[in-house]
Amino acid sequence: MLRSTLASILEKASLWLAPSFIMRALSIGRALATANVNAALMMGNRSATSWASDANYVLLLGVNGMEGRR
């Protein structure tokens, strides 16, 4: 009984946790992507503006950035 109750709670928590994790990672990633784009533009890389709209790039930056924000 206890095992099935805990399994049910964890299942419900995982449904909430996954979207909130992704939203937090995207939020952090957007800020980092903006900083990277601005730095690249200052160095003359005009194609860098597309980086900020690359969802995979933004998510990767966000996940990596979350490591230092525990």
LINNOR-V59867 format. One record per pair of residues at least 12 apart in sequence whose ideal C-beta (glycine too) atoms are under 6 Angstrom apart, sorted by the first residue. I is the first residue (numbers start at 1). J is the second residue. Records with the same first field share a line. If there is no record, write none. Layout:
I = J + J
This chain:
25 = 59 + 62 + 63 + 66
26 = 62
28 = 62 + 65 + 66
29 = 58 + 59 + 61 + 62
30 = 58
32 = 61 + 65
33 = 51 + 52 + 58 + 61
37 = 51 + 52
